[in-house]
């Protein structure tokens, strides 16, 4: 196996395949619960963002030891219009196109 060839050919037993499917179903349930909890925090999260931006503009952050760096207001990121925060799950049923709204 070379550095660039990371695929290892193997065969799963029927027990292992059944376990993978069961685990996948469990993870889908956990994902749905986490996504709902994150969605329920939408308004509170917006407040957290604003508090964080206020802190780094006025107090700054520790760059090195006691050195603090303040962020200029023009360097604060602006949330793109129509963009929602979401839970991204690499192996879930949601595709990146769905996440990006394409």
C-alpha positions as CSV (number, residue, x, y, z in Angstrom):
1,X,0.0,0.0,0.0
2,X,1.4,3.4,-1.0
3,X,0.8,6.7,0.6
4,X,-1.7,7.7,-2.1
5,X,-3.5,4.4,-2.3
6,X,-5.4,4.2,1.0
7,X,-8.1,1.8,0.0
8,X,-7.9,-1.7,1.5
9,X,-10.0,-4.3,-0.2
10,X,-11.8,-6.5,2.3
11,X,-15.0,-8.4,2.6
12,X,-17.5,-7.9,5.5
13,X,-19.1,-10.9,7.1
14,X,-22.9,-10.8,7.2
15,X,-22.7,-10.1,10.9
16,X,-20.4,-7.2,10.4
17,X,-22.7,-5.8,7.6
18,X,-25.7,-6.1,9.9
19,X,-23.9,-4.3,12.6
20,X,-22.9,-1.5,10.2
21,X,-26.5,-1.1,9.2
22,X,-27.7,-1.1,12.8
23,X,-25.1,1.5,13.7
24,X,-26.0,3.7,10.8
25,X,-29.6,3.7,11.8
26,X,-28.6,4.6,15.4
27,X,-26.4,7.4,14.1
28,X,-29.2,8.8,11.9
29,X,-31.4,9.0,15.0
30,X,-28.7,10.7,17.0
31,X,-28.0,13.1,14.1
32,X,-31.7,14.1,13.9
33,X,-31.8,14.8,17.7
34,X,-28.6,16.9,17.5
35,X,-29.8,18.8,14.5
36,X,-33.1,19.6,16.2
37,X,-31.4,20.8,19.4
38,X,-29.1,23.0,17.3
39,X,-32.1,24.4,15.4
40,X,-33.8,25.2,18.7
41,X,-30.8,27.3,19.8
42,X,-30.9,29.5,16.6
43,X,-31.9,32.8,18.4
44,X,-29.6,32.2,21.3
45,X,-26.7,31.3,19.0
46,X,-27.2,34.7,17.1
47,X,-26.7,36.4,20.5
48,X,-23.6,34.4,21.2
49,X,-22.1,35.5,17.8
50,X,-22.8,39.1,18.5
51,X,-21.3,38.9,22.0
52,X,-18.2,37.2,20.6
53,X,-17.8,39.8,17.9
54,X,-18.2,42.6,20.5
55,X,-15.5,41.0,22.7
56,X,-12.9,40.6,19.9
57,X,-13.5,44.2,18.6
58,X,-13.3,45.8,22.1
59,X,-11.2,43.6,24.3
60,X,-9.4,41.7,21.6
61,X,-7.9,38.2,22.0
62,X,-4.6,36.9,23.4
63,X,-2.2,36.7,20.5
64,X,0.9,35.9,22.6
65,X,1.1,36.0,26.4
66,X,-0.1,39.4,27.5
67,X,-0.3,40.8,23.9
68,X,-3.9,41.4,22.9
69,X,-5.1,42.1,19.4
70,X,-8.3,43.9,18.6
71,X,-10.2,43.0,15.5
72,X,-11.3,46.0,13.3
73,X,-15.1,46.2,12.7
74,X,-14.5,45.9,8.9
75,X,-12.8,42.6,9.5
76,X,-15.7,41.0,11.3
77,X,-17.4,38.4,9.0
78,X,-20.9,39.1,7.7
79,X,-23.3,36.2,7.5
80,X,-24.3,35.6,3.9
81,X,-28.0,36.3,3.2
82,X,-30.2,33.3,3.3
83,X,-27.5,31.1,4.9
84,X,-28.6,29.0,7.9
85,X,-26.4,27.4,10.5
86,X,-26.6,23.6,10.3
87,X,-25.1,20.4,11.6
88,X,-22.8,18.9,9.0
89,X,-22.4,15.1,9.2
90,X,-19.9,13.7,6.7
91,X,-21.4,10.3,6.4
92,X,-25.1,11.1,6.9
93,X,-27.9,11.1,4.5
94,X,-27.6,14.9,3.9
95,X,-25.5,15.8,0.9
96,X,-23.3,18.9,0.7
97,X,-25.6,20.3,-2.0
98,X,-28.5,20.2,0.5
99,X,-26.3,21.9,3.1
100,X,-25.3,24.6,0.8
101,X,-28.9,24.9,-0.6
102,X,-28.0,24.1,-4.2
